[in-house]
Amino acid sequence: MIDINNTAVLKAYFNQLQPSQAPLFGKMSPQHMVEHLAFSIRISTGKNPVKFYNTPEVGEEIKKKVIYSPTELQQGVKNPVLGDEPPALIHANLEEAIATFFEELAYFHTYYREHPQATHTQPRMGELNYSEWSILHSKHIAHHLKQFDLLTA
């Protein structure tokens, strides 16, 4: 699993991305993927609040499978917050997107150090705490690194 506390290793992976690199699966460009991961981190810190799209029972079942098991994130899972096509790019280039991702990741750790009891809504699972978000972000980043053949199984 990816260690979201090891910025040096994460940067080494992200720095291998090339702007025109084709994904092994999905429709995202490398910049879309990095912006998507930063958006997910902003959800986890409450900067981009989202609604919960399931019942509490379904959310708990998904949480058990995703957070509390060694299962990797599967290809093709639809995030109800996202459309079928990647959104418009936010940053001027991949390098800016990567820099913003690492700013958001640093904020994530600081935010939860300062607010250890905080929880924020994940659209499919409901309220997650720091530990749960950390596991989800680790799996989510690994999933997208595999999308660009930067991490093997």
VENKAKA-V747303 format. One record per helix or strand of 2 or more residues. SS is the DSSP state (A for helix, B for strand). FROM is the first residue (numbers start at 1). TO is the last residue. Records with the same first field share a line. If there is no record, write none. Layout:
SS = FROM-TO + FROM-TO
This chain:
A = 7-14 + 30-44 + 56-66 + 94-114 + 130-147
B = 120-122 + 126-128
